[in-house]
Amino acid sequence: MAYILEKGYLPTQFADSFAIALGGATFYRNKIDALMKEGMSKKEAEETAMREFREIAEESQQSARPDKISQQQSSDVGRLILMFANTPMQYSRLMKRAFQDLVNGRGSAKSNMSKIVYYGFVQNLIFNALQQALFKLGF
């Protein structure tokens, strides 16, 4: 079971690493620039940007951290069966959290709305298109 899980997650790990590197570099650089414009020193801005980058990467990628995934996802059977369902499940959780924050007045309304639109439409469209293409190529 461990061998199957390890090999099954290898493509996912590569894709996650690529996505983090591709989007993360831009995010990190832009965040540093924005924080420095707000008056932070370069060192403080780099530390803050890296911390925020890690938090966002953990939140939006297929995390291995137990506090970021459900018990169902972390079980051996769940990892095998839900291999291609973890990402949409995490997007749903992020949208639910953003909706709850919006209703309860937590955080920025603009930020919460953009999360709902981004994870509800943009990311789902991209993920489903890539998933369908992969299945079409494989089967």
N, C-alpha and C positions, 0 to 999 in steps of 0.2 A: 504494500500500500504506500509506504514512504517513497519508494522508487517511482511509482506512477505519479504521485503528487508532485515530486520533485521535477520530473520531466514534463508534466502537464503545465506547471507554472513557469517553466523556463521562458517560453515565448511571451507570456504575460509580463514577466519581470523585465525582459528586453524592451517591450513596448512601453512599459511604465517608465523605465530609465530614459528612454528616448524622449518621451513626452515631457518628463521633468526637465531634462537638459534643454530641449528646444524652447519650451515656454519659460522655464526657470531663469535662463540667462537674461532674457529680455526683462522679465519681472524684476529680477535682482538689480539690474543696472538702472532701470527706471525708478525703482523704489529708493535707491541710494540718492539719485539726483533729486527726487521730490523731497526727501527728508533733509538733504543739505540746503535746499531752497527755503525750508522752514526754519533753518538756523542750526541744525545739528552739525556737529563736527563730522569729518569723513569717517573716522573710526566708529563713532556711535551709530552713524547712519548705516555703515556696513554690518555692524552687529545686529541692529534692529531689522534690517532688510533680510539678513540670513535667517533670523528667528522666525520672521513672518513667512518667509519662503518655505521653511521646513513645516510650519503649521499648515499652510495651504496645501503643500504636497501630500502630507499625511491625510488631510481631509478629503482631497479630491482623487487620490490614486487608490489602488487596491492595497490597502494597508494590511500589515501583518500584526499591528498592535491590537491587543484584545479590547481596549477601550474604544477602538474605532470601527470594529466589526461586530456583528451579532454572534450569538452562540451557534446559531445554525451555520453561519459562514465559517466559523472556526473549527467545526467538527471535521473529522476525516471524511465522512460521507458527504458533508456539505461542501467541502473543498472540491471533491471529485465531481459531484452533480452540478454545483453552482459555478463551475469554472467560468462560464460566460455570462452569468447573471449577477455576479458581484458588483460590477461597475454600475449597471442600472439601479441596483438596490442602494448603492451608496449615493447615487444622484438623487434618488427618491428621498433618502434621509436628509440630505442637504437641503432639498426643496422644502421638506416638511419643517425643518428647523428654521429656515428663512421665513416661511409663512407664519409660524408661531411667533417669531421675533417681530414680524411686521404687525400682526394682530395685537401683540402685547406692548408695542411701542419701543422695543429694544433695538438699539443700533440705528443705522441710517436706513430710512425707507427706500432710498435710491439703491443702496447696496443690496438690501433684501430683495427688491423687485428684480434687480439685474441677475441675482443668483437664481431666482425662480425661472426667469426667461432663459438664461444661459444653460442651466442644467436640465430644464424641462424641454427645451426645444433644440438648441444648438448642439449640445453634447450628445443628446439622444440621437439626433439625426446623423451626426458623424459616426458615433459608435455603431449604430444599427447598420449603416451603409457599409462600414468596414467589416462588421461581423458577417453580413450577408455575402459580401464579396469573398471572404475567407471560406465560408461554407460552400459557395458555388465552385471555387477553385478546388477545394478538397473533395467534394462529393459530386 
